[in-house]
């Protein structure tokens, strides 16, 4: 059966890193895997080509594909556009349109990168966390939202910005089940992160997670307020196995966790619907400051292809083949600038892609 993959390079370094991931897919294709790839525009590229950060043609391509490979969106040249036309709105819309409610963000430290972590090696060595972030609810999508003029604290009219944090129990339940299922395949430990001491939305979150926990008696469940979780990720990160949390908390915590692994350029992600159709992308942004310079680290994007093979296509062998190639490259001391240390070989974005391809063929 042919695997249909929508390739959406996006903006900034997106085209550069996606090109390296496509090289990996081409290796699998050359070795007999039936893969069909088609490219579409999203983000600023979508606005430039069609006046829309998520053109209708791109959305249709994504809906008709089995999986989506995404680079990154955004750039300073789009900052003055009206909010609905900004690149990030295209990203939020495609997640919503495809019902990609479960975002899987692994934070894994490769032994060779222990010195690149922002923490001491003894604190992070062996780190292996899976953050499960709810992706289509919360304050990013809640209504009402906007900016309007209201009376200020002194009674004078002034602008007020407002957003609504909102979760239904069904939204919490479905992402909690995804997290519990993953915990069952790992260390059978799950930490639910929220702010139930302050937010009613989080109070409901905790109640629903406790209800779902009854379906998974083998999983040890803990609860942690988000501010404490942020501190604990720095103090003692290896206490965590699976973390499940809401959209905004997950956004922040997963970026924080990325620095434990040496570089945000190392972390892939998967965003899944109820049938494991997914969009796969690095968790970093478009890095416009280095765009077009062949400096970006493509490993997060390449590892996102491994996640695609594992979660959407159920092809564990191909997933492990890609991951093993990445490990082999790192073991040889091959590094992009963000993870380079003295004594290692510094390579470009395309050079790293070529090194992974060579390792896959070895």
Steps between C-alpha positions, in 0.01 A plus 500: 500500500637839399580743781374843396694778669427872475825697522459857631842670527366833628723797581847591620712189544196283425593422139859417598418254778210341312730438203719283724201306631387442142844347430425245773160422347667458162731236650201307630332539161809375316504197727149402395259701714209638297506873576325780317593857598330824399602850610280784623543853637419599857568792732671799343559297185126439481429870540757588234356256245128514577436782748417243770729333759307178435398500133202285406721286276739429788218404733354268239842341444541445873154348535556261209841385628579233758750723682638853486866601528533864608804724527433826685296817455550867569735790436534866598378615158152373590473654847294800384236294320154481646488217752292258285760529222810437710694177439427358846127513432552256213670258738223525757235458232649187346522339844135581559383402151674162521386450862857442614424510870792298642848648470785263592826673586783272613792649693783252460865564579747317279808407710730680256318829565514498880752785495271705276216498752441812707513281812779293651548160330427311820160671520390425143688183401244238404222756457200358310170687543187497286287813528144453375350842430134558418512700179159622382348655813597729787572871485630479141154415367257604773235763438438785567832656408612835366613853571244769576462828685361480854509718812842468668586495869472877511170497311652634181457298178800287404577195290450161662620168358318184602511127430301212642648184649244231423492120514213254473523171682494311170806695380687415819390136498619424148849648547529337843433160342773561243742583782399197708541272198852634448577461871397134479767447232767683700561513876132500604539838670297807405507851641205728423600867502248782555420788737197363685562714809419814299316408178159334473603378157790314663274373778287328237818375329614326820159347567479349151857367510417326828193346338704371204767368739250242625519336154879460541558353848860404411603862442631699794338845478623824654386860473713812495428871470660647189727742684640216710534283189711770334726506804520121526597466132813697584558358848438129443378431145550124513211466747266533200406232248175613333358848557149588383391861499298766323586705195668808645673318787625232260630761258711659770618187681602315184715792386658509845564126483667544161798671659556201727570296187775728373315696233148578388625382161500142627134460593234362264126493552187324383148644499238226468129461444287216636612271215873579533507712188766751587691815426870472576728795565797618707394693807721798416400802300606643165825661628502783243839620628671197343259427215669433168842451659499116511569514875183353650490166680273265298507214751171593667329493160668172405397350834147623432501270196591215736198590713288504183607146419425388856167668575322546168636210297572252781843430349723458803789357295527812283464726804786323672709505183480879488563541873797261487648702213470820703669333797781376274560848361517650848731221616740597220516853637316662210327817617314804371600827661230495771634175652867535405768464766878503480639195323188428295451539126286803415269449202229695322129422497532317170818333621317358799224373273758329278666344805170349619426367152846341485444339839166361384668344197795358693 
